[in-house]
Amino acid sequence: MMSITPLDAWIRKKTQIGFKPAGKSFIHALKEYQLRLANETIDYARRHTSFYRKHLPSLPTIPLTDLSDMSRLPFTR
């Protein structure tokens, strides 16, 4: 059994994932949390900035289903 490090405890506290998400491993719950925040950030940027509204119109409302989907997003240099 892996021991919980101070970093694990801090991440759980900050993300409010908790120590035993319903039947999920902590890593799985953390990835879901990161995915949700990435989708919220993309949605916010598209709705509140003219630059991203112009450059991200073709993406679905929730474009990412996995963190690896971030490679589909265009670079905005």
BELZITA-V975686 format. One record per residue. PSI is psi as a letter, one per 40 degrees, with the letter a starting at -180 (* if undefined). BURIAL is # if it has 16 or more other C-alpha atoms within 10 Angstrom, else .. D_LAST is the distance of its C-alpha to the last C-alpha in whole Angstrom. Layout:
PSI&BURIAL&D_LAST  PSI&BURIAL&D_LAST
This chain:
h&.&45  i&.&42  i&.&42  h&.&39  i&.&38  d&.&37  d&.&33  d&.&34  d&.&36  d&.&33  d&.&31  d&#&33  d&.&34  d&.&31  e&.&30  f&.&33  d&.&34  i&.&37  d&.&39  g&.&40  i&.&38  g&.&40  e&.&41  i&.&37  i&.&36  d&#&34  d&.&32  d&.&32  d&#&32  d&#&29  d&.&27  d&#&28  d&.&27  d&.&23  d&#&23  d&#&24  d&.&22  d&#&19  d&#&20  d&.&21  d&.&18  d&#&16  d&#&19  d&.&19  d&.&15  d&#&16  d&.&19  e&.&18  h&.&15  d&.&15  d&.&11  d&#&12  d&#&15  d&.&14  e&.&11  f&.&14  d&.&17  e&.&18  i&.&18  i&.&22  d&.&22  g&.&22  d&#&20  h&#&21  e&.&24  i&.&24  d&.&21  e&.&20  e&.&19  d&.&16  e&.&15  e&.&15  i&.&12  i&.&9  i&.&6  g&.&4  *&.&0
